[in-house]
Amino acid sequence: MKNEERLIEVMAELLAEVHEMRVDMKTQMRDLNTGMTDLNKRVGRLEDQQVKTNMELGELRLSVMRLADFNDRIIRLEDTVFRRAS
């Protein structure tokens, strides 16, 4: 009888430990899911910002190209004007 009672005690302790492990695992999974949700939101915001940055870089590139073209025109105009003035 003593062995059976001890066996029941051990099994009850194991069951309590398994239950505690499941509760801990469930909490960890909930925290992980929350972290993943937050991470996905951050990645989404970073992707949106990257799109905006790429568009702005494209606009800056076009502006620089226009300025370079404008600069070339001014140089040709100056050359023409100064040749005639000489």
QUILIN-V534026 format. One record per backbone hydrogen bond with DSSP energy under -1.0 kcal/mol. NH is the residue of the N-H (numbers start at 0). CO is the residue of the C=O. Records with the same first field share a line. If there is no record, write none. Layout:
# QUILIN-V534026
NH->CO ; CO
This chain:
# QUILIN-V534026
4->0
5->1
6->2
7->3
8->4
9->5
10->6
11->7
12->8
13->9
14->10
15->11
16->12
17->13
18->14
19->15
20->16
21->17
22->18
23->19
24->20
25->21
26->22
27->23
28->24
29->25
30->26
31->27
32->28
33->29
34->30
35->31
36->32
37->33
38->34
39->35
40->36
41->37
42->38
43->39
44->40
45->41
46->42
47->43
48->44
49->45
50->46
51->47
52->48
53->49
54->50
55->51
56->52
57->53
58->54
59->55
60->56
61->57
62->58
63->59
64->60
65->61
66->62
67->63
68->64
69->65
70->66
71->67
72->68
73->69
74->70
75->71
76->72
77->73
78->74
79->75
80->76
81->77
82->78
83->79
84->80
85->81
